[in-house]
């Protein structure tokens, strides 16, 4: 496979079967890279199923990063339950062989631009401190770390992090 520098990456909506790809790749990659168990894959499956069953296509989206006809990354933007005006960035993933070529930045930027374009006031996300590459994308996009909490999930001791990005002038910081 050519590197992303030799072939253009295309961001597009998921095709049939690719929501399942998001679940499968998250489960496989996080098990291989961090030793996380199937509890994580179950969480991803619930997030994807909730989106598939009931989403507002005007306010919520999924992007697939495609390279040479194959999915190599994904991300979601969904409404935050109980917080009107707030969107949540979810399930950012870039295939290991494609990391370091700006695909993660393209995906995060797509969520930020979309959330702004449909009028969200802020964008939030939850991640874990071990996901350093993703966190660097969030920092570059202007997100601020607002809380950290240790937890035991996915078969590992982790530190969960809440991040936020005001999207409109006058949004609380």
N, C-alpha and C positions, 0 to 999 in steps of 0.2 A: 504494500500500500504506500502510495506517495505521501509525503508529509503535507500538512495543511498549507505550507508555503508554496507548493507546486500545484495544488488543486484547490479551488475555492470551496469554502464551507458554506452550506446553505442552511438557513434556519427556516423551518416549516412546521405546520401542524402535524401531529402524529397520523400515520396511516393505520388501517386496521391491523391489529396485532402488536403495535408498538407500545401501547400502554402496558401490555404484558412484558415487553422487552425492558421497559423502565424498571419494573419489579424484579425481573430476573437479573439484570445487570447490577442493580443495587445490592441484591442479596449476595451474588457471587463475588463482586468486587470488595464489598465491605468485609465479607468473611475472609477473603484472601489477604487483604491489606491490613485489617485491624483485628481479625479473629472474632468478629461479631457473629452471634448465633442467629438462628431463624426468627427470633423475636423482632429483629430489625426488619427482616424481609416482610414479616407480618404487618409491621407499622407502615411500610411503604405500600404494601398491597391495599391496606385500608385507605390510605390517602388517595391512591390511584382509583380505587373502586368508588369512593365518595365523589371524586371528580367525574368519573364516567357516568355515574347514575344521576347526578344532579349538579350541573354547573350552569352558570349564566354565561353564555358565549360572548356577551358584551363585556363582562367584568372579569372573566377568568380564562386563562389560556395555558396551553402546554406547547413548548417548542421542542423540536427534535433538531439537533445539529447533524447534518448529513454531509458526508465526505465520500466522493466516488460511489454514490448510490447506496451507502450504508449508514445507519445511525451510529454516531460516535459520541453523542452527548444529549442531555435533556435538562429541562428545568420547567417548573410550574409557577404560575401566579394565580392565587386563589383569594377569595374574600376571607377576611378574618372574622370568625364567628363572634358575635356580640360586640363588635367594634366597627360601627359604620364609618366609612371613609378610610379604613385600613385594609391593606392587602398583605398577603404573606407570600414570600418567596419560598418555594419548596423543591426538594429533590434535585438539586444541582448535581450533575454527574458528567464527567468527561472520561472517555476511555483512556486507560494508562498510556497507550502508544501515541495518543494525540495530545497529551498534556504538554504545556509549555509553548503552545503555538497560538494562544489567544482565543481558543474556543470557549473557555470558561468566562472570559471577559465578554465575548459576544453574547453569551446566554444571559449573564447577569444584566448587561446593558439593555437587552431586549425586554427583560422584566421591568426594569426601572422606567424605560421609555413608555412601555405599554401602560404601566400603573399611572404615570403622569398623564398620559393622553386620555385616559378615561375618568380622570378627576379624583383619584385616591389622594388623600392628604398625607398618608405615610405608608411606608413599606417596612415590614418587620420580618425577622427570620429567627429560627432557633437552629443552633449547630452545636458541635462539640469541639473542645479545644484541640483535639488531636487532628482535626481536619485543617491543617495549616494552609495548604494551597487554596482551598475554598475561602478561608478567612481572609487571605490576602486579596482575593477578588472583591470581597465585600468592603474591605477598607478602601481599596482603590475607587470603588463606586460611591464612597462617601458615607457608608454605614458607620454607626457608632455602637460600640459595645456598651450595653446598659445594665447587664446583670450576669452573674456567673453563679452556678450552684453545682456542687458535686452530686452525683447520682450513680446508681448502679443499674445499668440497662444493657441489653444486648449481650449479656455475659461478660461485661467489662466494667471496671471502675472508671468513670468518665467525669468531666466537668462540662456541664451544659452551659451554653451561652445564648443570651438574648441580644439581638442587634436591631437597630432601627435606623431608618432614613426618612427625614421629613421631605416631602415632595412638593409642597407648595409654600410660597412665601407666607410667613406668619404661623406656620405649623409649630406646635410646641417642640422644643429640643430636649 
